[in-house]
Amino acid sequence: MPAQIAPFFEPVTGTYSYVVYDQPGGHAAIIDPVLDYDPKAGRTASDSAQQLVDFILAQRLQLDWILETHAHADHLSAAAWLKARLGGRTGIGHHIDSVQRVFKPIFQLEEDFATDGRQFDQLFADGDSLPLGTLTLQVLALPGHTPADIGYRIGDDVFIGDTLFQPDVGSARCDFPGGDAATLYRSVQRLLALPGHTRLWLCHDYPPPGRAASACSTVAQQQAANVHLRRGVSEADFIALRQARDATLAAPVLLIPAIQINIRAGNMPPIAANGHAYLKIPLNLL
């Protein structure tokens, strides 16, 4: 039985979140949920995450997993908010530890902040399998954008995070700590070796004028038309293109708050004596 997939688009950050389930009344996973954040006021909101809750309740689903494809730099994760309301286990790729080790000193996080991924309920390696009712999710290592990127495959459907975008947008940047264009090229080739009808579910879409946002493409569409990685583009050519493009890109708007929250599995920093949590802004460092 194929997976049932409900995409939810958050237009401010261009992010797709997904509820994946086996059947109404069955078991569900949420992939890459968004916690809304106003950077001008430093306020969070749960409107986007509440849409996922409403859908799960309407379909009478049991939430088993809250899954991240990587530690996002462009939006805050709603994993902790969702877990507090619906239960479920949080999961991410096991190389999250290397991301945590990079950013702990940058943000001068508390001394006892662990850099072994223990903030998540489960860490996944390539080839791991996750049960989801009558379905099974297979973990695919897809590093390159960051060292911790993974995808989740269910039959002919793969949730690929930031590895690729729609063909007219291209591929993910590789200039974050631990990112590498050659590694991303090899991860993409792994995806493009799948059958052409395989559906690739994206974490983001940034549509050009005249095109509506779209959550999904196929392997065949990416092979034929991806502006960075269509069939015939060599590794050397992609590395040159990707590095030149990355050199022109500004930091994501929500990089500073997103990383601090997302390496904590969506949890807020420790509460200060006045009852509030605080984020840090490193000056002249990033």
C-alpha positions as CSV (number, residue, x, y, z in Angstrom):
1,M,0.0,0.0,0.0
2,P,1.5,3.4,-1.0
3,A,2.0,6.1,1.6
4,Q,-0.6,8.8,2.1
5,I,1.1,12.2,1.9
6,A,-0.3,15.6,2.9
7,P,2.0,18.6,2.1
8,F,1.7,21.9,3.9
9,F,3.4,25.0,2.5
10,E,4.7,27.8,4.7
11,P,5.1,30.8,2.3
12,V,7.3,33.1,4.4
13,T,10.2,30.7,4.4
14,G,9.1,28.7,1.4
15,T,9.1,25.5,3.4
16,Y,7.1,22.3,2.8
17,S,6.2,20.1,5.8
18,Y,4.6,16.7,5.4
19,V,2.2,14.4,7.2
20,V,2.9,10.9,6.0
21,Y,0.6,8.1,7.1
22,D,-0.5,4.6,6.2
23,Q,-4.3,5.1,6.3
24,P,-6.9,7.1,8.1
25,G,-7.0,6.1,11.7
26,G,-3.5,4.7,11.4
27,H,0.0,5.8,12.0
28,A,1.7,9.0,11.0
29,A,5.1,10.8,10.7
30,I,5.6,14.5,10.4
31,I,8.6,15.6,8.3
32,D,10.3,19.0,8.7
33,P,7.7,21.0,10.7
34,V,7.9,24.8,10.9
35,L,7.6,27.0,14.0
36,D,6.6,30.5,12.9
37,Y,9.1,33.2,13.9
38,D,9.0,37.0,13.7
39,P,12.6,38.1,13.6
40,K,11.7,41.8,14.2
41,A,10.0,41.0,17.5
42,G,11.7,37.8,18.5
43,R,8.3,36.1,18.8
44,T,7.4,32.5,17.9
45,A,3.9,31.4,16.8
46,S,2.4,28.0,16.1
47,D,-0.1,28.7,13.2
48,S,1.8,26.5,10.7
49,A,2.3,23.7,13.2
50,Q,-1.3,23.8,14.3
51,Q,-2.4,23.0,10.7
52,L,-0.5,19.7,11.1
53,V,-2.2,19.0,14.4
54,D,-5.6,19.7,13.0
55,F,-5.0,17.3,10.1
56,I,-3.7,14.5,12.3
57,L,-6.7,14.9,14.6
58,A,-9.2,15.0,11.7
59,Q,-7.7,11.8,10.3
60,R,-7.6,10.1,13.7
61,L,-3.9,9.4,13.3
62,Q,-1.4,8.3,15.9
63,L,1.8,10.4,15.6
64,D,4.8,8.0,15.8
65,W,7.6,10.2,14.5
66,I,8.6,13.8,14.1
67,L,11.5,13.7,11.6
68,E,14.0,16.2,10.4
69,T,16.0,15.9,7.2
70,H,18.7,18.1,8.7
71,A,19.3,21.1,11.1
72,H,17.6,23.8,9.0
73,A,19.1,27.3,8.8
74,D,16.1,29.0,7.2
75,H,13.3,28.1,9.6
76,L,12.7,27.1,13.2
77,S,11.6,23.5,13.9
78,A,8.2,22.9,15.5
79,A,9.3,19.4,16.6
80,A,9.3,20.1,20.4
81,W,6.0,22.0,20.2
82,L,4.4,19.1,18.3
83,K,5.8,16.5,20.6
84,A,4.3,18.2,23.6
85,R,0.9,18.1,22.1
86,L,0.8,14.8,20.1
87,G,3.6,12.7,21.4
88,G,5.9,10.9,18.9
89,R,9.6,10.4,18.8
90,T,12.0,13.0,17.2
91,G,14.7,11.8,14.8
92,I,17.5,13.2,12.6
93,G,20.7,11.9,11.0
94,H,23.4,10.8,13.3
95,H,25.9,13.3,12.0
96,I,23.9,16.0,13.8
97,D,26.7,15.7,16.4
98,S,29.2,17.3,14.0
99,V,26.8,20.2,13.4
100,Q,26.4,20.7,17.1
101,R,30.2,20.6,17.7
102,V,30.6,23.4,15.2
103,F,27.9,25.7,16.5
104,K,28.3,25.2,20.3
105,P,31.4,27.5,20.5
106,I,30.0,29.9,17.8
107,F,27.0,30.6,20.0
108,Q,28.8,30.0,23.3
109,L,26.1,27.6,24.4
110,E,25.8,26.4,28.0
111,E,28.7,24.3,29.1
112,D,26.5,21.2,29.6
113,F,25.0,21.4,26.1
114,A,25.6,17.9,24.7
115,T,27.1,17.5,21.2
116,D,26.2,13.9,20.7
117,G,22.7,14.3,19.4
118,R,21.0,13.2,22.6
119,Q,18.4,16.1,22.3
120,F,16.7,13.9,19.7
121,D,15.0,10.6,20.6
122,Q,16.7,8.7,17.8
123,L,19.6,9.2,15.4
124,F,19.6,7.5,12.0
125,A,22.3,6.1,9.8
126,D,22.2,5.2,6.1
127,G,20.0,2.1,5.6
128,D,18.1,2.3,8.8
129,S,14.4,1.4,8.7
130,L,11.6,3.1,10.6
131,P,8.3,1.3,11.2
132,L,5.1,3.4,10.5
133,G,2.1,1.2,10.8
134,T,1.9,-0.9,7.7
135,L,4.6,1.2,6.1
136,T,8.4,1.2,6.5
137,L,10.6,4.3,5.9
138,Q,14.2,3.7,4.8
139,V,16.9,6.3,5.7
140,L,19.1,7.6,2.9
141,A,22.3,9.5,3.7
142,L,22.3,12.7,1.5
143,P,25.2,14.8,2.8
144,G,26.6,17.8,1.0
145,H,24.3,20.7,1.9
146,T,25.3,19.8,5.5
147,P,27.1,16.7,6.7
148,A,23.9,15.5,8.5
149,D,21.4,15.6,5.7
150,I,19.3,12.5,5.2
151,G,16.2,11.5,3.2
152,Y,13.3,9.2,4.0
153,R,12.2,6.7,1.3
154,I,8.8,4.9,1.3
155,G,8.5,2.9,-1.9
156,D,8.3,5.3,-4.8
157,D,8.4,8.4,-2.6
158,V,11.5,10.1,-1.2
159,F,11.6,13.1,1.1
160,I,14.9,14.7,0.2
161,G,15.2,17.8,2.4
162,D,17.3,20.5,0.8
163,T,19.3,18.2,-1.6
164,L,17.4,19.4,-4.7
165,F,14.8,22.0,-5.4
166,Q,12.4,22.1,-8.4
167,P,14.3,21.8,-11.7
168,D,14.0,25.5,-12.5
169,V,15.6,26.4,-9.1
170,G,18.4,23.8,-8.9
171,S,20.3,22.6,-5.9
172,A,21.1,23.5,-2.3
173,R,23.9,25.7,-1.2
174,C,27.0,24.0,0.1
175,D,28.8,26.8,2.0
176,F,27.6,26.0,5.5
177,P,30.1,24.4,7.9
178,G,30.7,20.8,6.8
179,G,29.0,21.4,3.4
180,D,30.7,20.2,0.3
181,A,29.7,20.5,-3.4
182,A,31.4,17.3,-4.5
183,T,29.6,15.4,-1.7
184,L,26.2,16.9,-2.7
185,Y,26.9,16.0,-6.4
186,R,27.3,12.3,-5.3
187,S,24.2,12.4,-3.1
188,V,22.2,13.7,-6.0
189,Q,23.5,11.0,-8.3
190,R,22.3,8.5,-5.8
191,L,18.8,10.0,-6.1
192,L,18.9,10.3,-9.8
193,A,19.8,6.6,-10.1
194,L,16.3,5.7,-8.7
195,P,13.5,4.8,-11.2
196,G,12.4,7.8,-13.2
197,H,8.8,7.7,-11.8
198,T,10.1,8.1,-8.2
199,R,8.6,11.1,-6.6
200,L,11.0,13.5,-4.8
201,W,9.3,15.5,-2.1
202,L,11.1,18.8,-1.5
203,C,11.7,20.8,1.7
204,H,11.5,24.1,-0.1
205,D,10.3,25.8,-3.3
206,Y,11.2,29.3,-4.4
207,P,9.1,29.6,-7.5
208,P,10.0,32.2,-10.2
209,P,7.3,34.6,-11.2
210,G,4.5,32.9,-13.0
211,R,4.8,29.5,-11.4
212,A,3.0,28.3,-8.3
213,A,4.9,26.6,-5.5
214,S,5.1,22.8,-5.9
215,A,6.1,20.2,-3.4
216,C,7.1,17.4,-5.7
217,S,9.1,16.5,-8.8
218,T,10.2,13.2,-10.3
219,V,13.6,11.7,-10.9
220,A,12.9,11.9,-14.6
221,Q,12.1,15.6,-14.4
222,Q,15.2,16.3,-12.5
223,Q,17.4,14.3,-14.9
224,A,16.0,16.2,-17.9
225,A,15.8,19.8,-16.6
226,N,17.5,20.6,-13.3
227,V,19.4,23.8,-14.0
228,H,22.3,22.7,-11.9
229,L,22.3,18.9,-12.1
230,R,20.5,17.7,-15.2
231,R,21.8,14.6,-17.0
232,G,25.3,15.1,-18.4
233,V,26.5,17.7,-15.9
234,S,29.9,16.6,-14.7
235,E,31.0,16.7,-11.0
236,A,33.7,19.3,-11.9
237,D,31.2,21.5,-13.7
238,F,28.8,21.3,-10.8
239,I,31.4,22.1,-8.2
240,A,32.5,25.2,-10.2
241,L,28.9,26.3,-10.6
242,R,27.9,25.7,-7.0
243,Q,30.9,27.4,-5.5
244,A,30.5,30.4,-7.7
245,R,26.9,30.7,-6.8
246,D,27.4,30.2,-3.1
247,A,30.0,33.0,-3.1
248,T,27.1,35.4,-4.0
249,L,24.6,34.2,-1.5
250,A,23.7,36.1,1.7
251,A,23.2,34.3,5.0
252,P,19.6,33.0,5.4
253,V,17.4,35.5,7.3
254,L,16.7,33.1,10.1
255,L,20.1,31.5,10.3
256,I,21.0,32.7,13.8
257,P,17.8,31.8,15.6
258,A,17.1,28.7,13.5
259,I,20.4,26.9,14.2
260,Q,20.2,27.6,18.0
261,I,16.7,26.1,18.2
262,N,17.1,23.3,15.6
263,I,20.2,21.7,17.1
264,R,18.1,21.3,20.3
265,A,15.5,19.3,18.4
266,G,13.2,22.4,18.4
267,N,13.5,23.1,22.1
268,M,14.1,26.7,23.3
269,P,17.3,27.6,25.1
270,P,17.4,27.3,28.9
271,I,15.1,29.6,30.8
272,A,16.8,32.6,32.5
273,A,16.1,33.7,36.0
274,N,13.4,36.1,34.8
275,G,11.4,33.2,33.2
276,H,12.3,34.0,29.6
277,A,14.6,32.2,27.1
278,Y,17.2,34.1,25.1
279,L,19.0,33.6,21.8
280,K,22.5,34.9,21.1
281,I,23.8,37.0,18.2
282,P,27.6,36.5,17.6
283,L,29.0,39.8,16.3
284,N,31.4,39.7,13.3
285,L,31.7,35.9,13.5
286,L,29.4,34.3,11.0
